């Protein structure tokens, strides 16, 4: 199974933001927690969530830990604690990708493919020559590879240098990135897989993030509660679309949510006389 570790798009609805006055926007409090998920990249089903609460405004607060590798490594380990021995392939962003974490996951039967950034990632143990850009100009689709055991570090060029760390895909397997204007761009299979499965998550955010209940509660615990409820309803809708019931009556996400609320409140079969 292919899954992604990431922070879902849970900020306020753009329509809500657009209707706010400048004074209301200034009064908005910053979210006091950060939410990560482990999500199936083919269905969008969120398997597990991790909430990190901001403990204060000092050096130990969420803002101070935001870009620290140890926080993201801890988050990744927590999200994947039930994935051991299942041969999952996990896709990660730059803040989580690291050689030490991927090697630890490999011992647990979890394989990874992650985007690497010299600025945001923990690059301990990686060859410095692969983290700097070559002086000679490169054409689109060119790439360099360094290997150590099952681990491959790929530097691929496409109007910029992109680096990937993986033990889930062979570096000799070829893939392709299809661009609407420029056509096909050659790349290692790991690059193609990463781009494809992250695009699924972007589609999930576009389709489902507007249903997150986020801006109404004032208390942090209320925000976390409603985010969890929102994720559960989105998950229920995904399961509904995969069931036979969807082929009988095709509800939209909005219709599904409305019907679910009515059933939970016992209002679905209430006659007009009542």
N, C-alpha and C positions, 0 to 999 in steps of 0.2 A: 504494500500500500504506500502511496506517495502522499506526504503531508508537509505542511509548511508551518514554521514557527514565526510569528510576526505580531505586531500591534495592529489590531483592526481599526478602521476609521470610525471612531466613536465620538468625535467632536460634534458640536451642535449642528443641527440642520442648517444648510446655507440659506434656506428661505427664512428661517427664524432670525439668523444673523442679519440678513438684508433688511428686515423690518425693524431692527433695533435702532434707537437713537444713539448718538455719540455718548450721551450721558449713561445710557443703559449698558453700552459696551464697556465703558470705563469701570462701571460698578461690578461687572462680571468677575467672579472669583475664579482663579486658576484651579483646574482640577487637581485634587490632592491625592490622586492615585494614578498608577499606570497599569494598563491591562494588556497582557500577552495571551495568545491562544495557540493551541496546536490544532490545526485545521486540515481536513482532507482536501487536497487540491483539485480533485475531480468533481466532488459533489458540493463542496462548500460547508459540509457538516463540521461544526466545531466540537472536537473530541474532549478538550480540556482547557480550562482557563486558569490564569495565574494573576492575582491582584497584588500589587506592591503598593502599600500605603506610605504616604509621605509622613514621616515621624516628626518633622519640625523644619524650621527654616534655617537651621544651622548647617554645619559641615556634613552632617549625616543624613540630611534630607534627600528627597527624591531628586531635586535639581542637581545636587552635588554628585549623586550616583548615576545620573542619567547616562553618561557616556563611559562609565567605568566597566571594563571587561568582566570583573568579578560578579557584578550584579547580573549581567546578561547571561553569564555562564551558569549562575545559580538558577536563574529563571528557566533556562533550557533544560537543565537537569531535572528540575521539578516537573516541567511539562512532559518530559519523556520517561518518567520513572515507571510508568505502566507499559512502556513500549519495548522493553528489553526482550530479546530473543525472538522477535516477530519479523525480523528482516525488513523493517520499515526503511524507506528512503526519506530523509528529512531535508527540506530546503530551508536555508537560513539567510538572513540579511547580514550586512557587514558587522553590526554590533555584536552578533552572536558567533560568527565564524571565527574559529581558531584551531590551530593544529592540535593543541592539548585536548580540547573538548572533543574534536572529531575522533582522535585516537582512543579516548575514554569510551565514547559511544560505540566504536567499532568492537571493543572487547565485550560489549553488551548485546551485540547483534543488531546494532542500529547503524545505518549507513547515511552519509551526509553529502550534500552538495551546497556550497555556500558562496555568495559573493563576498569578495575580500576587498578591504580598503586599508591602505597604509595609514590613514588618519584615524579611522574609526575602529578597526579590528585589532585584536591582540595578535601581533605578528611574530611572537616568540617562536624560535625554532625554524623560521622560514628563511630561505636564502635571500640576502639583501639585493642581489643582482636581479631578482625577479620582481622586486618591489619598486624599482626605479625604471623610468621609461628609457628605451634605447635612444641613442643620439641620431641614428639614421632613420629617415622617414619610412613609414610602413604603409602598405596598401590595405584596404578594407578586407577583412577575412584572414589576415596573417595572424599567426599565434606562435608562442613559445611554450614549452612544457618542461617541467622538472618533476622527477618522480622519486619517491622514497617508499619502498614497499608497495602497499596498495594505495598510497596517497599520491595525488597528482596536483600540482600547482600550475594553473593555466593562465597565461597572459594573452588575451585576445584583443585585436584592434578593430574598432568600428567607429570612426570619427572620434576616437578616444580609446584609452587603454582600460580594459576591464579584466579583473583578475578573479579567478574562481579556484576554490579548494574543494577537492572531492575524493572520496574513496568508493563512490557508488557507480561510477562510469569509467570505462576504459578510455584513456586519452587518445588511443589510436582509432576509436570509432568516430566516424564522420557524421556531422549533422548539418543543418542549414537553417539560417534565419531568413524568413521571407518578408521583405519590405515592399510596401505598396508601390513606391516610386522606383526604387533602385533594384528591385527583383531579389534574387537569391544571393545571400552572402554566406560563404562556407564558414564552418566553425566546428569545434569538437562537439560530440553528442551531449556532453555535460552542459554546455552553454545553451544548446537548443532546449534541453529538458528544463533548465532553470527558467528560461524566458517563458516557456509554455505554461508551466505550472504556476508561476507568479501572475501570469495574465489571468488565470482563472480566479485568483484571489481578488484582483482588481475588479473583475466582473461582479464578484460577490459584494464587494464594498459599494459598487455603483448601484446594485439592485436592492441590497438589504440594509445598508447603513442608515438610510432615511427612516427606518422603523425603530431605531434605537431610541429609547425614552431617556433623554439626557439632561435637558435644560430646565425641567420643572423642579426637581427636588433640590433643596438647599444643603442638606446634610450629606456628608461623604458616604455614610453607610446606606443612605437612601439611593444615592446615585449608583453605588455598586449593586444594590439589590435590583434596581430597575434595569441595569445593563444585563445582569444575569437572567432576569425574566425575558428581556428582549432576545438574548441569544437562544434561550430555550424555545421561544416561539418560532424564531427563524429555523432552528433545528427541526422542530415539529413540522414546519411547512416543507422543508427539504425531504423529510421522510414521507410526508403525504404525497409529494410529487413523484416519489419512487414507488408508490403503492398502486394497487389496482383501482383504488377509489378515485385517483386523479383522472383516470380515463373515463370514469362515469360522470363526474361533475368537476369541471376544471375551475377551481377558485383561484383568483389572484391572491397575492400575499396580503393585500388589504382586506379582501373579502374573507380570507381564511382567518385572519386575526379577529375580525368583527364577529364571525360565527363562533370562534373559540371562546371569546369573552361572554357571549350570550349563553353558550352552553354551560360555562363555569358558573354563571349567575343564575342558571335555571330559567332563562328568559326565552329560549329558542322555541319552545312549543306552547308558549302562553297565548291563549286565545284573546281576541280584542275585547271580549266582555269582561276580562279580568284586568 
